[in-house]
Amino acid sequence: MAGLDLTGRTAVVTGASRGIGPAIAQAIAAAGGNVVLTSRSQEAADAAARTPRVGSPARRW
């Protein structure tokens, strides 16, 4: 998503805890977007939300 500016935009990523969902969520966040994560279980959603953003390992979602 090089060159894409999603600042101020919000995306809902379904299936964000596995498959390509986490990569999509991280790419959106790296482009400046807000991300709403959904998953079949709360535990999986919580684990996905704890994953640091791409390019800023010290920051959380």
C-alpha positions in Angstrom: 0.0 0.0 0.0 2.9 2.3 -0.7 1.9 5.9 -1.2 -1.6 5.3 0.2 -2.7 7.7 3.0 -5.5 6.4 5.1 -5.2 9.0 7.9 -8.6 9.7 9.4 -10.2 6.7 7.7 -11.5 3.7 9.5 -11.6 0.1 8.2 -13.4 -2.9 9.6 -11.3 -6.1 9.1 -13.3 -9.2 9.5 -11.3 -12.3 10.4 -8.4 -10.2 11.7 -7.0 -12.9 13.9 -5.8 -15.4 11.2 -5.2 -15.9 7.5 -4.5 -12.7 5.6 -6.6 -10.6 8.1 -3.7 -9.6 10.3 -1.6 -8.5 7.4 -4.4 -6.5 6.0 -5.0 -4.8 9.3 -1.3 -4.0 9.8 -1.1 -2.6 6.3 -4.1 -0.3 6.9 -2.6 0.8 10.2 0.8 1.4 8.6 -1.0 3.7 6.1 -2.4 5.7 8.9 -5.9 4.2 9.1 -7.9 3.3 12.1 -8.7 -0.4 12.3 -11.6 -2.2 13.8 -10.7 -5.9 14.3 -13.3 -8.7 14.4 -12.9 -12.4 15.1 -15.0 -15.4 16.0 -13.6 -15.3 19.6 -12.8 -12.5 22.0 -9.4 -14.2 22.9 -8.3 -14.2 19.2 -9.4 -10.6 18.7 -7.5 -9.5 21.9 -4.4 -11.4 20.7 -4.6 -9.6 17.3 -5.0 -6.2 18.9 -1.8 -6.8 20.9 0.2 -7.2 17.8 2.4 -4.1 17.2 2.0 -2.0 14.1 4.2 -2.7 11.2 7.1 -0.1 11.2 6.5 0.9 14.8 7.3 -2.0 17.1 7.1 0.1 20.2 3.5 1.2 19.5 0.3 -0.7 19.9 -2.9 -0.4 17.8 
